[in-house]
């Protein structure tokens, strides 16, 4: 497989005990469905589900249309990570993988840190605790 940004060959790497495909030239990575939840810093809920649910899949970024590294004939959708973050990820509607550009995982982890800190400062009513429990359940995609 090749990098959708610079066409370099993607290399298998292990990151946080998860196998990912990495571009050594641009630093981007391709992660299979479910792997973003394991790569990112821990937080309550399913990051992939919260990113895709309710998103318009029509955001723009500096790269324009991007083909999926796994399915090159499929154009990836532009989705905003976790709504209102200005972190635009590429998501394949066929294989459900994500392309993360060079520093996007670090930006995601910064966002998760801010969300986790805000959650620690606000007392949680019972309905919120129940909702958090529901988000931990595996949902079919």
C-alpha positions in Angstrom: 0.0 0.0 0.0 1.1 3.6 -0.7 0.7 6.8 1.2 -2.2 8.9 -0.1 -0.2 12.1 0.4 3.2 11.4 -1.3 2.7 7.8 -2.7 5.6 6.4 -0.6 5.3 2.8 0.4 3.6 2.4 3.8 5.5 0.4 6.4 4.1 -1.9 9.1 4.8 -0.5 12.6 3.6 -1.3 16.1 2.3 1.7 18.0 0.8 1.2 21.5 0.6 -2.6 20.8 -1.4 -1.9 17.6 -0.2 -2.6 14.1 -0.5 0.4 11.9 0.7 1.4 8.4 3.0 4.4 8.6 4.6 6.7 5.9 8.2 7.3 6.9 8.2 10.4 4.6 5.2 12.4 5.9 4.6 10.7 9.2 1.0 9.8 8.3 -0.6 6.6 9.4 -3.4 4.3 8.3 -5.4 2.6 11.0 -8.0 -0.1 10.6 -11.5 0.1 12.0 -11.4 0.1 15.8 -7.7 0.9 16.1 -8.1 4.6 16.7 -9.8 3.8 20.0 -6.6 1.9 21.1 -4.1 4.3 19.7 -5.5 7.5 21.3 -5.2 8.3 24.9 -7.8 6.7 27.1 -11.2 8.4 27.4 -14.8 7.4 28.0 -16.7 6.3 24.9 -16.0 5.2 21.3 -13.9 7.8 19.5 -14.6 6.4 16.1 -18.4 6.2 16.7 -18.5 9.8 18.1 -16.4 11.1 15.2 -18.7 9.5 12.5 -22.1 9.8 14.1 -23.9 12.9 13.0 -21.0 14.1 10.9 -21.7 15.6 7.4 -18.7 13.8 5.9 -18.1 16.8 3.7 -15.4 18.8 5.4 -12.5 20.2 3.5 -8.8 20.2 4.3 -5.6 21.2 2.6 -5.2 17.9 0.8 -8.5 17.7 -1.1 -9.9 14.3 -2.3 -7.9 11.4 -0.9 -8.0 7.7 -2.0 -8.0 5.0 0.6 -4.6 3.3 0.9 -6.3 -0.1 1.3 -9.0 0.5 -1.4 -7.4 2.9 -3.9 -10.5 3.1 -6.0 -12.5 4.5 -3.0 -12.4 8.2 -2.1 -12.2 8.8 1.6 -14.7 11.0 3.4 -13.5 14.0 5.3 -14.8 13.8 8.9 -14.2 16.1 11.9 -12.7 14.3 14.9 -15.2 14.4 17.7 -17.1 17.4 16.4 -15.9 21.0 16.5 -12.2 20.3 16.9 -10.9 21.4 13.4 -9.1 18.1 13.2 -10.2 16.6 9.8 -9.6 12.9 9.4 -10.0 10.8 6.2 -12.3 7.9 6.7 -12.9 5.1 4.1 -16.6 4.3 3.7 -15.7 0.8 2.4 -13.1 -0.6 4.8 -13.9 1.9 7.6 -10.2 2.7 8.2 -8.8 6.2 9.0 -5.9 8.1 7.6 -4.2 10.3 10.1 -1.8 13.0 8.8 1.6 13.5 10.5 0.6 15.3 13.8 -3.1 14.4 13.9 -2.7 11.7 16.6 -0.9 14.2 18.8 -3.7 16.8 18.2 -6.3 14.1 19.0 -4.5 13.3 22.2 -4.4 17.0 23.2 -8.1 17.2 22.6 -8.8 14.1 24.6 -6.7 15.6 27.5 -8.7 18.8 27.4 -12.0 16.8 27.4 -10.8 14.5 30.2 -9.8 17.5 32.3 -13.1 19.3 31.7 -14.9 16.1 32.7 -13.0 15.9 36.0 -14.0 19.5 36.9 -17.8 18.9 36.4 -19.8 16.6 38.7 -21.6 14.0 36.7 -25.3 13.5 37.1 -26.6 9.9 37.1 -27.9 10.3 33.5 -24.4 11.2 32.3 -22.9 8.2 34.1 -25.5 6.0 32.4 -24.7 7.5 29.0 -21.0 6.9 29.5 -21.8 3.3 30.3 -23.8 3.0 27.1 -20.9 4.5 25.1 -18.6 1.7 26.3 -20.9 -1.0 24.8 -19.8 -2.2 21.4 -22.2 -1.0 18.7 -22.4 -2.7 15.2 -21.2 -0.5 12.4 
